[in-house]
Structures are given as structure tokens and as C-alpha cells.
């Protein structure tokens, strides 16, 4: 999971966010402690604490004194909204810009996406069938 060139504490925060988005850390559920994160990733507890602090500052998790860290109510929806916006900025805007240059209409783009999605689904299905035989 550890990526070279990216701040470790940000990767820790993102990993916890991923768990919230995926649903393995439910809202009002207990989040991993700083010590648990440090042990799991084999990092300094201060680095893990910095990642946790990022999430606390953003209101994604909160501390219950003497009990631990918990996922805030509404955190999953807030994270999904942030990620959808980032996805649109990172992928959709450039896609639309290139499509304009190529003279593709929104319907053309939609057709391309449906075709590629079906192709990817068929390839994944073929791979899955090949491993279950």
C-alpha cells in the first residue's frame, strides 16, 4: 500500500477513508487507533497520529474520550461527494475537452463508454470463468 513520493500520513488517512467509502468502517463504528495503524503499516505512531489528525480536522472521524476514534455520521456521503467531484475534475473534464477537439457529441461519448464498459465486463467475466474451471 505504501507509495513512494507521497506523504505517509496522507496515505494512512486515505486508507481509512477507503474503508469508510467501501463500508467496512461504518458510520459511528470504531476506527482503528493510532497504535493499530502504526503496527499494521509498521510505521512510527506519530506518523499514524498525523494521518488520524487529518481525518479529525476534516470531520471524518472524531474522538470519544477514553474510548477511541469513531467514524462521524455523514462521513461516507461527504467522502463520496468529494471523490465524485475529484473524479469529474481529473477524468471527465479532460475527456470532454478532448471530445470537443475530436468533434464527438455527448451521445458519441456515451456510446463509447457503454461499448468499452461491455468489453471490460466481458473480459472480466472470461477471466473469472477461466479461474473457476
N, C-alpha and C positions, 0 to 999 in steps of 0.2 A: 504494500500500500504506500510505503514511503517513496515520495518523488524527489529526486534531486532538483535543486534550484528553486523549490518552493518552501516557504517558511513552514517548519514542522508544526507549530502551534495552529496554523491555519488549516493544515491537513487534518489535524485532530478534530478541530471544530467542524470541518466539512464531513468527516466520517460520522460524527454524532448526528449532524443534520441529515445525512443519507439514511441513517437508521430511523429517524423521525419520519422522513418522507416515505420510506418503504413500509412503515408501520410496525417495525419490530420494537420501536420505543414509542409507546402510545402516549397521548396527552395525559398528564397527571401521573404518568408512570415514572418510576425512579430511573434516573440517568446514571451512567457509570460515574464513579467517583474519580477524582484526580489520581489517586493511588492505583485504582483499577486500570485506568487508561495508561498510566506510566508503566505499569507491569506488563500490560498486554502489548504495547508498542516498544517496550524496552527503551524508554526514554526517561529523562530527568523529570521528576514530579513537577518542578517549576515550569517546564515547557508545557506539560499537560494542563497545569493550572492556568496558564496563559490562554490556551485554547478554550478552556471552560469559561474563562472570563469574557472572551469574545461573545460566546453564546449568551451569557448572563447580560452583558451590555446591550445585546440586541433583543432581549426579552424572549429568547427561545427556551431557555431553562431558568429556573430560579432555585434558591436555596431555602430549605426548611431547616431552620436552626436545630442542630443536634441530630438531624435525621439524614440529610443528604440533599442531592440535587434532583430536581424533578422537571419534566417537560411541561412547559407552560400551555395553558388552554389556548387553542387557536394557532399554536406554533406550526402545525403541519400545513394548514391552509396558507399561512403567511409565507412559509418557505416555498410552497408550490407556486404561489403568485410571483415571488421573487425569481424563481427559476424559470418560470414561463416568460417573464419579461427579459431575462438574460438570454434565453434561447432565441427569442424573437430578434433581439439586438445582434446576437452573434451569428445566427444562421439565416433567419428569414429576411432581414434587411438586405444582406449581400445577395441572397438568392433573387430577390425582387429586382435589385439593381442590375444583375447580370441578365435576368429575363427581359428587362426593358431593352437592354443593348441588343439582344437576340431577336427582339420582336415577338416574344412569347406572351400570349394573353393569360389572364388568370385561369381560364379553362385549360389552356395548354399545360400550365404548371401543375394543375390538379390532376390531369390525365397522367403526366409523367410520374407524379408521386404515387398515384394508385398503381400504375404499372410496375414501378420499382418495388413498391411495398409487396405486391403479389409475388414478384420474382424472389424477393428476400424470404418471404414466408414459405414459398415452395422449396427453396434451398434449405431452409432451416428444418422443414418437415422431412426432406430427403435425408438430411444428416441424422436426425433423430431416429428415423426408421432404420438407417444403416447401423446404428449403435445398439438397437434393441433386438436385432436378429441374431 
